[in-house]
Amino acid sequence: MRGLRSRTPLYNFLYVFLKPFYFLLKNLKSAVTNTDAIGQAMINVTLHDYYKNILDPGDINKLASMELLIMRIRIKELDSLKIPVRK
């Protein structure tokens, strides 16, 4: 949720204090996620089944990027059919 702030002052303090560490941990896809990825993963889980009931951040990030992968596969399938597609 871009730009939104918590109503809890302690959380706002922790966000400011931990922000420099987020940029270091962001490269560890299995340890950190964000609300955009959580939302996209929720949509993808409802559209496509997933074998786990409890998801860790790595699973959430995989599911969030799954829609992009599916779109790329569909585009390749359409290209192989030689059907003109409006882009």
C-alpha positions in Angstrom: 0.0 0.0 0.0 2.0 2.8 -1.3 2.0 6.0 0.8 -0.2 4.7 3.5 0.9 5.1 7.1 0.0 3.0 10.1 -2.2 4.5 12.8 0.2 2.9 15.4 3.1 5.3 16.1 5.4 2.4 17.1 5.0 0.8 13.7 5.7 4.1 12.0 8.9 4.4 14.1 9.9 0.9 13.2 9.3 1.5 9.5 11.6 4.5 9.6 14.2 2.7 11.7 14.2 -0.5 9.6 14.0 1.1 6.2 17.8 0.9 5.4 17.8 -2.8 6.2 14.9 -3.4 3.8 17.1 -2.5 0.8 19.6 -5.0 2.0 17.1 -7.7 2.5 15.1 -7.0 -0.6 17.5 -9.1 -2.7 16.6 -12.1 -0.6 13.4 -13.1 -2.3 12.7 -15.8 0.2 12.8 -13.5 3.2 11.0 -10.3 2.2 7.8 -9.4 0.4 5.6 -6.4 0.0 1.9 -5.6 -0.1 1.7 -5.5 -3.9 3.2 -9.0 -4.1 0.8 -10.2 -1.4 -2.2 -8.9 -3.3 -1.1 -10.3 -6.6 -0.4 -13.7 -5.0 -3.9 -13.7 -3.5 -5.4 -13.2 -6.9 -3.2 -15.9 -8.5 -4.0 -18.4 -5.7 -7.7 -18.0 -6.4 -7.2 -18.4 -10.2 -4.7 -21.2 -10.0 -4.4 -23.9 -7.3 -1.3 -24.0 -5.1 -0.1 -27.0 -3.2 0.6 -25.3 0.2 -2.0 -23.9 2.6 0.5 -21.7 4.6 2.7 -19.5 2.4 6.1 -18.1 3.4 7.4 -14.9 1.7 9.3 -16.9 -1.0 6.0 -18.6 -2.0 4.2 -15.3 -2.1 6.9 -13.8 -4.4 6.7 -16.9 -6.7 2.9 -16.6 -6.9 3.1 -12.9 -7.5 5.3 -13.4 -10.5 3.3 -16.3 -11.8 0.8 -14.2 -13.7 3.7 -12.6 -15.7 5.0 -16.0 -16.5 1.6 -17.2 -17.6 1.2 -14.2 -19.9 4.6 -14.8 -21.5 3.6 -18.5 -22.1 0.3 -17.4 -23.7 2.1 -14.9 -25.9 4.6 -17.6 -27.1 1.6 -19.9 -27.9 -0.1 -17.2 -29.9 3.1 -16.5 -31.7 3.5 -20.1 -32.6 0.0 -20.2 -34.1 0.9 -17.2 -36.4 -2.3 -15.4 -35.5 -2.0 -11.7 -35.7 -2.4 -10.1 -32.3 -3.0 -6.5 -31.5 -0.5 -5.3 -28.9 
